[in-house]
Amino acid sequence: MSLIADRPGPGAARPYRFPQVLRRSIAGGQVVAAHLPGQNLAVAVLLLDAGAGREPVGSEGLGGVLAKALEEGTAQRDATAYALAIEALGTELVTGLDWDSFQASVQVPVERLGAAVELLAEAVRTPKLDPEDVRRVRDDEATALRMDWANPGPRADAVLRADLFGADNRWGRPMYGDPGSVAGLDAEDVTVFHSEWFIRPGTLVVAGDLDRIDLDALAAAAFAGTAGGPVDRGSAIEVPLRGDRRIILVDRPGSVQSTLRLGHSAPHRAHPDHVPISLAGTVLGGAFTSRLNHLIREVRGYTYGIRGEFASSRRFGRFGVSSGVQTAVTAPALVESVGEIARTQAGGVTEDELAVARSWRAGQLSVELQSPRAIAGALTTLVVHDLPDDYHARLRESLLAADVAQVSAAAASYLHPESLTLVVEGDAAVIRDDLVATGLGDVIDHPGSS
Amino acid sequence: MRRLAGAWPGPCPRAGSDSVGAMPDSGYPWPISTTRLDNGLRVVVSEDRTAPAVAVNLWYDVGSRHEPSGQTGFAHLFEHLMFEGSLHVAKTEHMKLVQGAGGSLNATTNPDRTNYFETVPAEHLELALWLEADRMGGLVPALTQETLDNQRDVVKNERRQRYENVPYGDAWLRLLPLLYPPGHPYHHATIGSMADLNAADLATFQAFHQTYYAPNNAVLTVVGDTTTEEVVALAEKYFGAIPPRSEIPPAPDGRVVPATGVPMAETVVTDVPAPRVYVAHRTYPFGTPGYDVLTVLATVLGSGRGSRLYQRLADGERIAQPDLVGAYGVDLAHGPAPLIATATARPGVSGERLAAGLAEVVDELATVPVTAAELARAKALLATAWWRQMSTVDGRADALGRYATQFGDPATVAERLPAWLSVTAEQITEAATEVLVADDRVTLTYQPEEKP
C-alpha cells in the first residue's frame, strides 16, 4: 500500500461574503434583514432591550418567567389553542435572553413566516398574564432551576460570578436567577416588567429569501400596538481586579469529578482590543487545539475537556476557564491550569499557535454562518453592539491581520493569573487538603453549599 | 458520543417547485452521485455552490453492536484514537491542521456505526481527504500504548461527566439491558463499562482497525462547493491504494427480539431532585415503513406544547414538569429501535402516580384516534426539522452517508420526508396496538433518596 506522504496545500481561496444586509424603519420599529436567495427556511427574531441587565436586583429570573408566561394564553386564545396554532406552522416559539437582550423567534418554511410572526407578536405583545398562570409558571421555573442546580456547574458559576462582580449588583448574580430568586417573584413583578420593556417596538431580525418575504407585513405585525422609545443602555462598568488569588470550595459530597470554574474580570465588548484579546483566549483555551485542552486532556488525561475564553457583553466582561476533572487529580489539574494561564500571560503566544487560531476563527465565518438561524444570530450581534453591515467582513480581515506582538500584548495586559478566583465544586472531604497544599491561595469553604 | 460541542449551519435551496407545506416530491432536491472505487470505497458527492465550504463525512459500518462481551466501549474508544495521529500525521496534528484550515470537526459512535466529519473552507478539501485517507490506511503504525492510556483516561472522564456525575445520567445505560436481552447487539451501551475500558490492550485496537477500517466498509460523502469529478479524482488519489479487506465479520443479528409478554420495571433510589419515569418500547428498525409511522407517533406523543404528553401531564393534570416531558425514537437500523417517553414529577407528585399517568397516555395511542389537527401539527414540526438538517452541508453529508451505508443507496434519503408526510391516523393506531402494548413495556423510575 502506498499512502501519499505529502500533505497537500490549499487550493485557490474562494471569496468570503456575508449576505447583503437590509436595514429599514417600518411601522415604528427597526427591521434588519439578510437576503438568502433560494433558502427554503426562514427565521425571524424579535429583539427587545429587555435582557437580564434590565431586571432589578432581587428579581433575578424575571425575564425567564415572563418568557414562559407568554405562552400561557394571549388576548385572542388560550394556551392550548396557541400551542396548536404555532406548532401547526412547524415551529415553536423560541425565547431566550442574555445580559443585553431578550429574543423571541420562529423558524419555518419561508411561505409560513408571515403567519408565524403574527403569532410571535401576539404572544410577546398581548399575553394574557393571568396572575394564577403566572404564579404556576413561576413555581415551575423555580423547580426547573432547582433541577438544573442539582447538576454540577450552576452553583460554581454563581459563586464565581458573585466573587468577580459582587452579589449586590445584578451582574454579580446568575443571569437566569437562582431557585430562590425565582420562587420569590410576584405575579405583579412579571406584569410590570412586561409593560415596561415588552411594549417598546425593538428590532425585528429576518434571515431568509427576501424575494419571498413581505417585510412590510412582518413589521406591521411585529410592531402593532407598540409605544415608547429606546432607553439609555448604561455605560461600561469598571470592575476592579481582586488583589489576591483565592480558592472557593463548594461541597458536592460523593462527586466523582470536580467542577472547575476559574476567572477574573475583563474588558467589555466594545473595547478597542477586542480582536487580539479574543485571539489570546483562543490560543489559551478556546479551541480543541488550545494550550489548556492540550495539556489537561491530551497530555494528562485529567478531563474530557477544558475551555478557557474571554466573554463580554455591552457593559462588562470576564475571562473564564471551565472543566470537569476526575476527583483524584483535582489539585494537579488546578495547579497546571493556573500555570498555563500564567505562562501565556508572561510569554505570549507563538506564531504557530496564532496561525492556527486566526485561520480557525476566520474560517469559521464561512463554515458556520450559513443557515438562516446562524445568519439571524449574526444580525443580532450587529444590532445589540451597534456594528456596521460590513462587520463580519472586517472581522475576518482583522482576525487574519492580528500579529504575535498584538496578541501577546493582549495576553500580557488582560490575563491576570494572580487575581484569579478559583472555584472548585467537588467532594470537599476528599480534595480539601490537596487544595490547601497547592499554595495557590487561601481556601474558603463556600457557606451552606452542601 | 460527541467529542466536541457544535452544530453546523449551512444553506438550503428551495425544495421542489412550490412549498414544503404541500406534499413535496422529494426530501432531497440536490444532485447526488455515487462512485465505487476498485477497493470498494463508495464516494458520494452532492454539489452545492451556495457557500464556499465543503462537508466531508465518513461513515464506517462499525459500532458498539459489533463489540463482543468483555470489550464494551471499544468502538468509541477507538474513535478517540483516530484523532491521535497516523502514518504521516503526527500526534495532535490532525486537529491542528483542520482547525488551522478554518474547519470544524468531530466524530460520533453509536450502536450502529461510527462517523467522522469535518466542514472546511472549500480550498481545503484536499487536506481533509488526505487526513481521512491517512487514518483509514495508516493508523496502526502510529498507535502507541501511551496514546491508548491517555485516551482511555479521557473516555473514562467522559463517562464520569456524562453518565455518572449528573442526576439521571445513567438512564440510557439502564434502559438498554431492560429492552434487549443478553447477546443482543444493543444490550450494552456504546460508552462501555469501566472494567472493560481498563482491560483494553493495544493489540485489540490494532486488530480492530485492521478488521473494520477498510475502504469497502466505509462511505465517503462530500457535500458543498466542489464537483463529482474533483472529489472522485482526489478520492482515487488518496484512498485508491488502500487495500480492501475480504471478510468483515458481521455483528450478531439483532433484527428479531421476541416479545417477552412480561413488563419490565426497575426503580432506582438515588440522589435525584425529583421522581422521573422513562417508558420504553422496542418498535421497528429505522428505515422501515413501521418506523416512519413511529416517528410521527413520537411527535404526536411528545414533541412540543401541543403534544399529548404536554397537554395531559404538564398542562392538564399538572403532574409533570413542563420542560421535562417528551418522547422520541432512537434511530437505530439493525434491530427494533426504541421509543422512549419520559416525564419528571412536579413537587408533591409521586413516582407511582407519574408512571401511571405516563402509561395511560401511551396506552391511549391505541384507543384514542389521532385527530387531523394532531397529525398536521406533527407533520409540520417534522418537516421543519427535516429541512433544518438539510439546511447545512454537514447535515446533508451525514444523511447521505447514512442512507448509503444502511440502505445501499444515498438517493433513498429523498424518500424519508414524503414517507412521514403520508402517515395516517389509522397507521398510528395500528402501530400503537402492535408495539406499545403494556405487557411488553419497560418502565424505569428514579426516586429521590430520603435525606436524613
Interface residues (C-beta under 8 A of the other chain):
Chain A: M1 S2 L3 I4 A5 D6 R7 P8 G9 P10 G11 A12 A13 R14 P15 Y16 L36 G38 Q39 N40 L41 K68 E71 A79 T80 A83 L84 E87 A88 L89 G90 T91 E92 Q107 V108 P109 E111 R112 R136 D139 D140 T143 A144 R146 M147 A150 N151 P152 D209 G254 S255 V256 Q257 A287 F288 T289 H294 R297 E298 V299 R300 G301 Y302 T303 Y304 G305 G324 V325 Q326 A355 V356 S359 W360 R361 A362 G363 Q364 S366 V367 E368 L369 Q370 S371 P372 R373 A374 I375
Chain B: L4 W8 P9 G10 P11 C12 P13 R14 A15 S19 V20 G21 T50 A51 P52 A53 L87 H88 T92 M95 K96 L97 Q99 G100 A101 G102 G103 S104 T119 V120 P121 A122 E123 H124 L125 E126 L127 W130 A133 D134 G137 G138 D149 N150 Q151 R152 D153 V154 V155 K156 N157 E158 R160 Q161 R162 E164 N165 V166 P167 D225 K237 Y238 A241 I242 P243 D271 V272 P273 A274 G304 R305 G306 Y310 Q311 D315 R318 Q321 P322 D323 L324 T344 R346 P347 A373 A376 R377 A380 L381 A383 T384 W387 R388 S391 T392 V393
